[in-house]
Amino acid sequence: KTKRPTTPFRLLIQHSSGEEEDVSGAHFLIDASGTWNNPNWAGAGGVPAVGEKQAVGRQRVRHGIVNADSKDAAGLLGKRVAVIGSGASAITSINNLEKIAAKGGEAG
């Protein structure tokens, strides 16, 4: 039996400098790339990264902006969360993750 549902998400990032960074142990990935309701795949050339489609199906990858006041905000508390994106949605998600952490994950 696979341990995949309880194993932290692993993401390898390649910076524009060519340097690679292993983001091990993320429990969730917030994909804030692309446009509203039309996220980009995380892989090179616009294709899904290895395992990305399966992670989306298991709800370990979330698309869109993290809402600090949502009911599932508490589910992110104490978890390692990676954010993909470089625009306003990614920055807003990071700010909202900070709010979740600051208020202890209590929604509302």
C-alpha positions in Angstrom: 0.0 0.0 0.0 1.4 3.4 -1.0 2.2 6.1 1.6 1.6 8.8 -1.0 -1.4 10.4 0.8 0.7 10.9 4.0 4.0 11.8 2.3 4.8 15.5 2.0 4.7 17.0 -1.5 8.2 17.4 -3.1 8.9 20.2 -5.5 12.1 20.9 -7.4 12.5 24.5 -8.5 14.9 25.9 -11.1 15.6 29.6 -10.8 16.3 31.7 -13.8 20.0 31.6 -12.8 19.9 27.8 -13.4 20.3 27.0 -9.7 18.0 24.3 -8.5 16.2 24.3 -5.1 14.5 21.3 -3.5 11.4 22.4 -1.6 10.9 19.2 0.4 8.2 18.6 2.8 5.4 20.9 1.5 2.0 19.6 2.5 0.1 21.8 0.0 1.0 23.7 -3.1 -0.8 26.9 -4.0 -0.7 27.5 -7.8 -1.2 31.2 -8.3 0.1 31.2 -11.8 -1.9 32.0 -15.0 -5.1 34.0 -15.0 -8.3 33.7 -13.0 -9.9 30.3 -13.6 -7.2 29.4 -16.1 -4.1 28.3 -14.1 -0.8 27.4 -15.8 0.8 24.0 -15.4 3.9 24.2 -13.3 6.1 22.2 -15.7 8.5 23.7 -18.3 6.8 24.7 -21.5 3.3 24.8 -20.0 3.0 21.1 -19.5 2.1 19.5 -16.1 5.1 18.7 -13.9 5.6 15.1 -13.0 2.8 14.1 -10.6 1.0 17.4 -10.8 -2.2 16.1 -12.3 -2.4 13.4 -9.6 -1.7 16.0 -6.8 -4.5 18.2 -8.1 -6.8 15.2 -8.0 -5.8 14.5 -4.4 -6.4 18.2 -3.6 -2.7 18.7 -2.7 -2.5 21.4 -5.3 -4.9 24.3 -5.1 -5.4 26.8 -7.8 -6.2 30.5 -7.1 -5.8 32.8 -4.2 -5.8 31.5 -0.7 -8.6 33.1 1.3 -7.6 33.8 4.9 -11.3 33.8 6.0 -12.3 30.5 4.4 -13.4 27.4 6.3 -10.4 25.4 5.1 -7.9 28.0 6.2 -7.4 26.1 9.4 -6.4 23.1 7.3 -3.3 25.0 6.2 -2.2 25.9 9.7 1.0 24.2 10.8 1.6 22.9 7.2 4.4 23.7 4.9 2.9 25.4 1.9 4.6 26.2 -1.4 3.3 29.0 -3.7 3.9 29.1 -7.4 3.6 32.4 -9.2 5.1 35.8 -9.4 2.1 38.1 -9.8 -0.5 39.7 -7.6 -2.3 36.4 -7.0 0.8 34.8 -5.6 1.7 37.8 -3.4 -1.9 38.0 -2.1 -1.8 34.3 -1.3 1.4 34.7 0.6 0.0 37.7 2.6 -3.2 35.6 3.3 -1.1 32.6 4.5 0.7 35.0 6.9 -2.7 36.2 8.2 -3.8 32.5 8.7 -0.7 31.8 10.7 -1.0 35.0 12.8 -4.6 34.3 13.8 -4.0 30.6 14.5 -6.1 29.3 11.6 -9.4 30.4 13.1 -11.7 31.3 10.2 -13.8 34.4 10.2 
